[in-house]
Amino acid sequence: MSIVDLVPEVGSGLIDQMAKGYELTRILLTGVHYDIFEKTAYPVTAFEVAERIGGDEYLVVKFLSVLTALQLLEKKGDHYCNTKDAEVFLTPKSPFYQGNLIRLRAQGKPGCAHIELQKIEKTADQEGKKPFENAFNRGFTLAMAEAAIRGTLQESVRRISLLPEFINANRLLDLGGGHGLYSIAFAQLNPTLEVTLFDLPGVVNVAQENFDHYGLKGRINVVEGDFNKDGLGENYDIIFASDVFYRPAETVSAILKKIHAALNPGGLVILKHWFYNDEGTGALETVLFDFKLSIRGYANHHIYNQREFIMLLEANGFQHAYDHDVSIAGKASLIVVGRKV
């Protein structure tokens, strides 16, 4: 059976709600611990909040974005203010204040503590660490496969398969393809397409297992390498990447230049990612992801909004060709397509 035809009988909303419960409890507990909602009873900037709690402005901005995505704060310009829910239940002066109950419920739960918003003192090792480098392991790759197969992959590949450029393509590169499920889906939908998966040594082992499972062993090429350092090959009609470009502009630009060189004239780069909205306050999955990277000390990452990313494409020799919203059940994913010019 084609991966695109796989459809779960039920949505993953209930499981997602339970799985995210722990981290959302910590977010709420952090807001209560720092009395954030007392400080945002009137419109204030992130800088003012950071000053009042003695916190790091960089982390406070990220944290207030999460609270905004959770609809506990509203953002107008550079100012944040409580929503009615926060005003009624999370401000200490309210007769319906719930802060002490929230603290009580967190007690006795191992590891359930507030998140520190003070400035992170980086060690020499942390300073030299590249974002995401310790995530490239078997467990992470399997988890990404499980996240993709719930519907995002199917919707993304279905949209891409309708593009005339995909129908007529001869060679496609799945850049940073990890688990290989996108490569499998592309190969199933276009039997004449030569598909190549490019990823780090070790990571591609999971992909090889999936190729075997779906009866495509030997059908898909595998190239081991680091796209930050190595060449990508040449003469591709399409280069696809999913959730790999959460990096600063200078880093992404260097990779886009390699992609441009590896594509045939008129070839497409197809990028599926989470994007911020223009205000930097949504979607929830995006702001949580950004905040979690920030509190781990990964300052060398960047989450783009759609406009920023299109500008980055155009600055590196691509014409903006298509956009497709492939969000499912609150997972705000967007496909942005550029054409080599």
ROLOLUM-831902 format. One record per residue: x, y, z of N, C-alpha, C in turn. Coordinates in steps of 0.001 Angstrom, whole numbers, plus 524288, in hexadecimal, padded with zeros to 5 digits. Layout:
! residues N
XYZXYZXYZ
...
This chain:
! residues 341
803487FB4D8000080000800008000080366804DD80000
801CD808C97FCF5804A580DBB7FCD68041A810868020E
8084E8130B803B8808258160980894803EC81A3180868
8031E81C90803DA7FF3D820BC803627F9BE81EB88047C
7F8D8819AE803987F3A78176E804867F2DB815BA80A2E
7F7028160680D527F675814AE812CF7F3C28191E815AE
7EF66817F2818307EC7C81BED81B1A7EB01819A582068
7EC9E81C24824BB7EB0681A18829DF7E51F81A6982A7D
7E2F48169882D327DD458166582DCC7DB3281AD183131
7DE7181CDB834997DCF28213B837F27E14D82543837C3
7E00782A13839327E3FE82E27839877E76482D6B83E54
7EBD98301C83E617EF8D82F81842B77EECF833A6846EF
7EA8D836A3846AB7E9C183AFA84A487E9D28396784FFD
7E72583529851507E6E183378856C67EC42831F7858CB
7EF2382F00855B27F45C82D528574C7F8028320A857AE
7F79E8359C853E87FADC83A4F8540F7F9C683D84858F3
7F4C283E0885A467F3498410F85EE37F5C683EC5863D1
7F5AB839978643C7F8008370D868C67FDEF83789868BA
80047836D28641D805FA836FB863B68081883C67864E4
8051F8407386374806E2845CB8645B80576847C9869C7
80269844B586CAB8008884689871BE804E28482D87565
8090884522875A580D5A8463D8793080FEB84B72877F8
8113C84C54872FC813FA85128871BC8106C855E48722E
80B67855468710D807D6859AB871A2806E485AE687761
806F5856DF87ABC8069A857CB8805F80B4085AFE88239
80FDA859C58803A8148285CB6881C08144C8625287FC4
812118631C87B2D8116F8686A8792180DE786B8B87CC2
8096E8694C87E32805BB86BF7881A48083086CFC886F7
80AF48691F8890F80D86869A688E20811B186DF188E04
8146786E65889A5818608727B88917815E5877E488922
81182878688867380EC087D678868880D0787EEE88BF6
80B1A87B1F88EEA8096787C158944B80E1887D43897CC
8124A87A4489739816F487AEF89A818191E8807889A19
8195A882998956181B8C887CF894888176888C20894CF
8128788AB58964980E4088E858967F80DDA8919B89165
80E7D88ECE88D0980E528915D887E8809258943988723
804E1891D2888C37FFB9893F48877F7FE58898B188AD5
800F68994888F3E8008689E1F892378033C8A28E88F54
807978A14588CD580ABD8A52F88A19808788A68F884C5
8051E8A335882BB802B28A44387DA27FCEC8A5B987E3C
7FB748A798882DD7F6108A965883A47F5008AE3588047
7F9288B11487F0A7F8E88B57E87B747FCFA8B4968772F
7FC3B8B6DD8728E7FFF28B5D686E40805938B72586FB9
8090A8B36286EF780E9C8B41187017811C68B16D86BD0
8169E8B30186B4781A238B0888678581CEF8ABF686A12
81F3A8A899866D8822498A437868E8826EC8A63B86C0E
8293A8AA9786A6082D9F8ACD786D4082BF28AE6A872C1
827508B0BD8732F825608B2558785B824558AD9E87BCC
822258A97F879918213A8A4BA87C9E826658A26E87E6C
82A278A22987AE082F4789FFF87C3E831C68A317880AC
8315E8A83688075833928AB7F8849E830FD8AA57889D7
82BD38A9CA889D2828E98A92088EAC829D08A3D389136
82B0289FD688E1182BE989AAB89065831B88995B890B9
8350E89CF488EDE83AA689BD788ED183C048977D88B13
839308972F886C3839F2892F8882FF83D06894A487E33
83E3B890DF87AF284102891D38761383D068936A871E8
83DD0897F486F7A839EA899EE86BD4839038962F8674C
83D24893B18656583CA888FFF8610D838EC88B8E86270
8399C889478671F8362E884FF868BF830B0886F4869F1
8304E88BA686C3A82B2888DC486D91827EE88EB6868A6
82A63890BC86487827928917A85F928255388C4E85DA8
828928883685DBC826C78831485BF4822528811485F65
822DB881ED8648481EEC87FFA86832819BF882DB8677C
819F2887FF866D48151D88AEF866078127888967860EA
8158D887DF85D0C8133E885FE8581F81034880F8858FC
8124E87D8685C5480F87878AD85D9480A67879EB8605F
80A9587D6D86432805CF87EE186709801D28815B8635D
803A98843385F79800168868485BA27FDA08824B85844
800CD87E828569A7FEB287A2B8537C7FAC3877018569D
7FB73876D585BC07F7CE8740485F2E7F2F98774A8607B
7F2B687C0485E597EE5487F9785F147EDBD88154864BE
7F222881B8867707F237883FF86CAE7F3F6889AE86C7F
7F6B488B2C868517F833890958675F7F67789232861F0
7F5DA8973C8613D7F5058999585C1D7F9AF89D0985AED
7FB3C89D41856027FF958A091854787FDB28A4AA85095
7FECC8A990851C87FD988ADD884E398028E8B10684D8F
804BC8B0DB848E0809CD8B3498481080DE58B07C84B47
810B18B36084E91814AA8B10B851F6812A78B01785779
80DA98B0E18586180B8B8B09085DA9808238ABBA85E6C
8087A8A99786328805788A4F3864A4801B48A66586904
7FD288A3F8868F97F9498A4F186D0C7F60A89FFD86DD6
7F3FF89F45872947F0F289A9F873CE7EC0589A2C8707C
7EAA38956D86F2D7E5708945A86D167E1AC893ED871B2
7DCB889373870927D8CE89310874BA7D9BB88E418782A
7DB54889D7875CA7DC5288519878E07E0AB8860C87CD6
7E4DD8888987B207E93B8899F87EA87E7AA88D96882CA
7E4B5891868812A7E3018958A884DB7DFAE893338893E
7DC3888FA8887E77D89D88D7888BC07DB428897388F47
7DE8B8860688CF37E0768818F88FF37E63C881C589175
7E9428855E88F2F7EEE688532890097F12F88A4089241
7EDF488E2D893457EFE0892EC895D87EEAA8929389BAA
7F29E8937689F097F1F8892AE8A4B17ED92895E28A71D
7EC3689A4B8A4D77E82189D938A72C7E2A489B9E8A5F6
7E22C897FB8A2457DD05896008A0D57DAE7892618A511
7D5CC892A98A6437D38D88F048AA1A7D38F889578A833
7D4A28888F8A3297D4AC883478A0EB7DA328815D89FBC
7DE16883DC8A2107E39B882828A1287E49D87CBB8A22E
7E77E87A3289E9D7E8748749289EE67EE3D8733789FB9
7F189877158A0B27F728876258A0E07F8D9872378A4F0
7F6A48728A8A99A7F83E86EE28ADB07F669869548AC8E
7F1E3868E08AA137F008863B88A8817F39B861658A456
7F560864A68A0C57F8F8862D489CB37FE0B860F189F25
80019863E38A2F3804E5862428A5A48040D85D198A884
7FF8D85C9A8AB0D7FE69857D58AE087FE29853108AA82
7FBB5853A08A6107FB3C84F378A26C8007984D7D8A03E
80429851138A0078095F84FBE89DF880CC284D098A20E
80B5E84DAB8A70880E8384B498AB2580E49845558AAD3
812B2842F28ABEB812D783D3A8AC0B8134583AB38A6BF
8136783DEC8A2A68140D83BBC89D67819C783C4589BE9
81C97837F789B7C8223C8383D89A758238283B98895BA
826F783F628968A828BC842A78923982505846FA890AF
82069847398932C81C9C84B3C891AD81DC685031894BE
821218535F892AD822A2858478951F8224D85C9689118
822748616D892F68223A865C388F4182743865ED88C05
8271186897887B482B8F869308843082E6B86E34885A1
8338886DF088613836948729188762836E187637882A8
835B087B2A8839D835E887F1387F7B83A88882C78802B
83DF188180883F3842A68849D88495846748837C88020
84A33886F187F8484E098865F87B5B850FA8814287BFD
8518387E56877C0854418795A877CC85A1987A568774E
85D0A8786B87B26862B6878D487AD8864BC8741A877D5
866EE8751787343868AE870C986FED86E3086F1987161
86F0386A068717887441867FC87233877178680686D00
87C26866F286D2F87F2D866C68684B87D03862B0864A8
87B4885E42866D98791D85A1B863908741B85BDF860EB
870C885EA7863F086BE386082861A786CDF8647F85D59
870E9867D285E3B8721186BCF85A4C873878695485518
87655864D78555B8781F86258850978743585EA584E2B
86FD185DD5850D886C00859FE84F04868AA85C3384A9A
867E5859368468C8648685AD28424485EE98596284399
85B2B85C99841DE855C885B45842FC8545B855F3840C3
85165852F5843C084F1384E058420D852F88498284192
8581284A6A8425E85BCA846458411985B078416684486
859288422E849638586983D9D84CBD8531683B1684BEE
8501783D278482F84AF083AE38471784B29836C9842CF
84F90836908400784FD28330883B9C8514B82D9583D74
84D8382ADE83F9C84E59825848415B8499D8224F83FC4
849EC81D4D840C8845C4819C083F0F8406D81B1C8417C
8407881C328469383B8981D648492D838ED82236846EB
83C0682647845F0839F282B15843A6837BE82A1283E32
83A9E8271683B0B838F282605835B4833DE822E68359E
8336981F108391682E9681BFF8396E82A0081F6B83B2C
82B08822FD83ED3826E282677840AB824FA82A0683C43
8289982BF08390A8271882F43834AD823D682C3F830A9
825208274582FF6822098240382C6A81C798236482E7A
81BFF8228983395816D5821DF835F2813A4826E28358E
8163882B5B8361D8136F83056835A481196831368300A
814D382FC382C3E8138A830C4826BD80F0B82D60824D0
80EEC8287A8267C80B42824B08243C805A8825998260E
804E082920829CB7FF9A82A2782BCD7FC4C82D5C8280D
7FEA282F5B823DE7FB8583240820167FE678369C81D53
80248838FB81FEE8053083D3D81D74807F383B6081889
80A74836DC818E080D2F834B68145280962833CC80FD9
8050283141810FC8014A82FF280CDD7FF46834E280A1F
7FDF0838DD80D3D7FBDF83DAE80AF58001284079807CF
804DF84091809CF8091D843398070E80A448409F801D8
80AE583B7A801E880C45838A57FD26807CC838D97F93B
80300838AA7FB287FE7B839027F7AF7FE8883E357F4B5
7FFA0842737F7797FFD5847957F4F48044B847E17F0FF
808D2845E87F28F80D658461A7EF1980C85842CE7EA3A
809D883E5F7EAD48090F83ACE7E666805B083D2F7E220
802C48415C7E3737FF6C843E77DF9A80257847FB7DC62
80703849677DE1A80A0984D457DB2E80BD784AE97D5FE
80B3B84DB57D1B580D0D84B977CCAD812E784A797CCB8
815D984D817CFBF81B7F84CAD7D01381CC28476E7D29E
8197B845BD7D64481A5B8409D7D8AE818FB83C3F7D4D3
814B183CDC7D229812EF838DE7CE6A81710837FA7CA35
819B783C427C8A081D8783BEA7C45D8232883B5A7C63C
823F283B0C7CB648294183AE87CD8282BE4835AC7CC6A
830F7835DD7CBA78341E8311F7CB0A8373A82FD27CFF8
83917833DF7D2B883C6F832F97D74483ABE836847DBBE
83A478343E7E068838B2837237E51883C6F835DC7E984
83E00839DE7EC748414E8392C7F10683E2383A6C7F5E6
83DEF836B87F99483B7A8377C7FEA883FD7839068026A
8406C83E1D8035A844DD840348064A843CD83FFE80C2C
8474983D6980F0C8465D83CA98149D841A98393781582
841198354C8122B83C4E832248120183B7882E738168D
83F6D82DC3819ED83EC382AE581ECC83C568258881E35
8377C8250D81FDA834C08200981FFF8337281DDE81A9C
8338D821188169E832C681F378114882D2B81E9D80F8A
8295E81FF3812D8823EA81F1C8115C8223C822B680CE5
824588277380CC68231882AE1808548255C828AC80347
82A29826B48038D82C888244E7FEE88293681FCD7FCED
8275781C9F8008A82414818227FF1A81F19819F77FC64
81C8681DE87FEAC817A381FD97FC6A818808221B7F6F6
81CC3825097F64281DE88273C7F11C81EDC822E57ED19
821C081EE87EEB0822E581A917EB2281DF5817887E9C9
81A6A816F17ED7E8158A814177EC82811FF817147E8C2
811EA81C447E93C80E5F81F6D7E60E810698205D7E08A
8158681FEC7DFD7817CE820AB7DAA181BB881C457D9B7
819F7817E87D79B81D55813457D70C822238141A7D3A1
8221C8181A7D04F826A68190E7CCF282A8081CE97CF5E
8292981F067D3C982C5E823007D65183115820817D908
835B4822AD7D80E83A5F821047DAE083ABB8243F7DFE9
83A2F821A27E45B83A178244C7E96D83F2A823397EC59
84173827537EE7C84631826DF7F1A384542829577F6F3
846948268D7FB0B84642828A58005984BB982A1D80229
84C4182ECF804598514A830D08063D850C38320980C05
8540582F8E80F3C853F8830CC814D5858FD82ED58175C
8597082FE281C6585E2D82E9481F4885EF9828AF81FAA
863DE826F581FEA864E282164820F08624D81FD982618
8602481B488264985D6C8198382AF78579F81AA282AA9
8563581F8182959850B3820E8828CF84E2B81DC18246B
8511E81CFB8202B84EE681A5081BA184DC18148D81CAD
84FAA8126F8210184E8C80CF98223B848B380C11822F4
8460F80FCA8256D8406180F5B8262283DAE80F77820D5
83F84812D881D6083D3F813228181F83DD180DF481541
8426780B8C815A28434980686812FD83F818026B814FC
83E6A8027081A1183AA77FEB881C4C835307FFB281A14
833C38049A8198B82E94805DA8176A82E358048E8119F
832728054C80EB483266803CF8092F831597FDF0808A8
833D67FAEE80C008331F7F54480BF582D857F3E080D6E
82B757F68381172826267F56A81352822137F66080F10
822DE7FA7480BFD81F107FBCA807E8820677F96B802A0
824167F5CB80294825617F3037FDC8828367F6527F9C9
82B267FA477FB9882DDA7FDC57F800833C17FDA37F8BD
835AE7F9757FB1183B4D7F9017FBCC83DFF7F8EA7F672
841D97FC557F5C1844957FCBF7F0C5842038006B7ECEE
83D26801F67EDEF83A4A805817EA5F83BC880B327EB5E
83D5780C687F03F83E94811C47F1BE84462812267F300
846FC815ED7F0AE84C87816BD7F1BA84D49819447F714
85197818047F99A852E281A627FEA38585481CAE7FE57
858C8821A17FFD585DD7824498000F85EA7826268059F
8630282492807FB864498264780D468679382B3580D00
8661482F1E8100E86914833F681014866A2838058139E
8694583C708141D86782840E181739866A5845678137B
861BF84709812DA860B284B0E80EE6863058505E81060
864CC850F28154186788855C4816AA86D10855E381477
86F378513E81365874B0850E8811B78755284E9A80C49
8721C84AE280ADB872F5847CA8062886FB5849BA80191
87162848487FCE586E5C849557F83C86988845E07F803
865B8847857F4DE860B5844BB7F4A1860078418B7EFA3
863C3841D47EC1D8630883F567E70886112843557E325
85EDF841727DECF85D2E845117DAB9858DF842A27D766
856A6845F47D41C852AB8445D7D04484D9F8425F7D2B3
84C18844B17D70E8470E8435C7D963842D6846EE7D727
83E2E844C67D688839B3847EB7D4E7836DB84A2F7D99E
837058475A7DDFE8347A849137E2D68380F847C67E76B
8389884B7C7EB0383B0F84A667F0098371784BAB7F44B
835EE847C27F772831F6848357FB8A8349A847FB800DD
832BC84B2C80488834B884AF3809E58303E84BF480DA3
82FFF848D7811C182BE284957815B082E4384A7781B04
82D0B84F1481D2382E668507A8228B8343B8501E823AE
83770852298202B83D19851FD8211A83FA68576382112
83CB385B8281FD783F1E860A681F3083DC48647182390
83D6E8628F8286483C898660982CD5841C88683482EAD
8445986B1E82B3B849A986CE782C1E84A178729882A75
84E328755E82C4A84EC387AE282ADA84F3887BA5824F6
84E1C880668233C84DD78819781DA8852F28806581AD7
857608818D81D5485C56880A181A9F85D3B87ACA819B6
85B7E8779181D6985C02871EB81CCD8586286FE181887
85385871A0818A884FB386FEA814C185147871CE80F52
853418768580EF5854E58789E809E18592A8754680768
85CDE8739480AAE8611D8704A808A285EF986B248067E
85B19868EB80921858C0864018074D85580864F680269
85295869468025084F6C86A827FDB2852D386B4A7F8DE
8577386D797F98F85B0D86E0E7F52385CA7868B77F303
85D8C864F37F68C85ED885FA07F4D485A3885D2E7F1F9
8558B85E107F40C850D585BF77F1948503385E457EC1D
85105863617EBAC8508E866047E69A85455863A57E2A9
85927862AB7E46085D1B860727E0DD85BCD85AD87DF50
8591B858007E2BA857FC8527D7E1C18532D851A67DE57
84FFC855BA7DDAA84B32855447DA9984C1D8566A7D4D4
84911853CE7D18E848E0855257CC088463D85A757CB5A
8471C85D2F7C706844538621E7C60F83E6A861567C675
83BE3864BE7C951836418644A7CA15834B4860657CE38
8387E85DD97D0C08375085A027D4C9834FA85C827D9A0
83283859357DCD082FC285B1F7E16C83282859897E67C
8328F85D257EA35833BE85BD87EFA082E8C85C107F28A
82D48857D17F5438284C857657F8018297D856A87FDCA
827C085A63800FB8292B85A768067D8244385A4E809DA
823D98563A80D1181F74855D5810C082177856FB81638
81F0B85AE6818B6820D385C7981DE781C6085EB282126
81D8185F398263081A48862738299681C0186815828E3
8184686B9B828998197D8712382818816988743F82C46
819128787582E0C8166487C33831618126887F4A82E33
80E5888147830D680B178853882E5180E0888A6C82E6E
80BEE88E6282BF880EBA8935782B8180FAC895F0830C5
80C57894D8834A380CEB89738839CC810BC8943783D46
8125D88F7C83B8B815E688C5883EB481353889D68435D
80E2D888EA8430680B48886CE847868086D881BA8464D
8098B87F3B8421D806D987A6B840C180992877E283C23
8082C8730083B1A8047686FC183DED806FE86D88842DD
803B986B19846428059A8694384B4D80A2B8658484AC2
809D0861B38473B80E1885DF78469181329860C784528
812BC864DD841FE8175A867BF84049819D986AB5844C5
816AE86D92847CA818ED870C184C0181B0086D5685069
8187D868E58516B81A82865408555981FC486309853AC
820278619584EB48250885F8884C97829688638F84D27
8284C8686384BC482C2286C9484C1F82DBA86D7F851D1
829F486DAB8555382B1086E9F85AD782E5A86A3D85D2E
82D1F8656385BD083019860F485DEC835C78611585C1A
836A28627B8573083BFE863018555283EC98676E8582C
83BE786BA98593C83E448703885BBF83FF086F1086156
83CAA86C628645383E0986B5A869CA842488673186A45
84334864408661A84788860808662184CB98631A864C1
84C7D86824863B18514886AEF86286852BA86B0985CCA
84F27869458595F850398695C853C784ED586EB28518C
8524887275852528513B877AF85040851FB877DC84A5B
854D08740D8483D8561C87412842A9852028712283F7A
84D088729C84042848D88707483D0C8453C874F383B92
841DD87400837CB83E3C87818836348396D87599833C3
834E58777B8357282FF3875CB8331B82DE687A5B82FDF
82C938795E82B0282B1A87D7F8275C8252E87E2782708
8238A882D28257A81E36883408238481E688829B81D91
819E68821A81B39819B6880D4815A681C588851081254
81B64889EC813A081D9F88E378109B8239588E34810E1
825B488D5E8159982B6388D278163D82DC7888DB812E7
82B348845F812E182D6A87FE68102382D47880AB80A3E
8291A882F58084F828C28840C802B182D08887EB8011B
82DFE88BD5804528322888F958033C8377488CDC80313
8382E8890C8068783D168861C806A583DBC882E6801AA
83984880797FFE3839AF87D9B7FAF283B3A881317F673
83898885AD7F62F8397A889437F1D283EFF88B8D7F1EF
8412B88C2D7F6998467A88E427F70B84A9488A567F54A
848F5885607F4A384CB08814F7F33184B6D87ED07EDED
848F5881E37EA868485D8804D7E51C8437587D557E3CC
83F8387D687E74983AA387AA07E63D8362387E6A7E578
8329287CE47E22482DAD87FB77E1758297E87CF07E4A5
826A187FE87E7C28227287D937EAE181E3B87B837E733
81D1F8766C7E78B81996873F57E3C08144C8727B7E61C
8144D86FB67EA8A80F6C86DD17ECD580FC086E027F2C9
80B2E86E327F54A80A9986D287FAE280613869587FB89
80698865C57FF488024B862358007880205861718065E
7FD8386270808A07FCA58617380E297FB8A85BA180ED7
7FEC9858FA811DD7FE148535A812B47FD518524381882
7FAE7855F781B3E7F9E785550820D07F5C985123821B2
7F68E84E36825EF7F29884A6F8279A7F20684AC482D81
7ED4984AC382F6A7EC2D84A64835077EFC484DD38384E
7F02A852C8836D77F34385666839F37F90C85669838CC
7FAD8852DD8356D8005F852D1833E8800FD8567782F41
802F185B2683041802FD85F2F82C40807BE85EAC828C3
8074F85BA2824B380B9385AE9820F780A3885D8781BD1
80E4585F808194580D928622B8144F811C98605B81088
8103D85F8580BA1813FC85E598077D815008635980477
819F6864C4803FD81BA086934800CF81F068671D7FC62
81DC9868A47F79D82078866957F3018232786B0A7F019
8281E86A467EEDF82B1386DFE7EBBF82CF786B7C7E6B4
82D4586EA17E29282F2186CB67DD808347486F197DC51
8381D86BD97DA9583D4786DCF7D92B83CE98714F7D469
83F2E875F47D4F083F4A8799A7D081844FB87AFD7CF4E
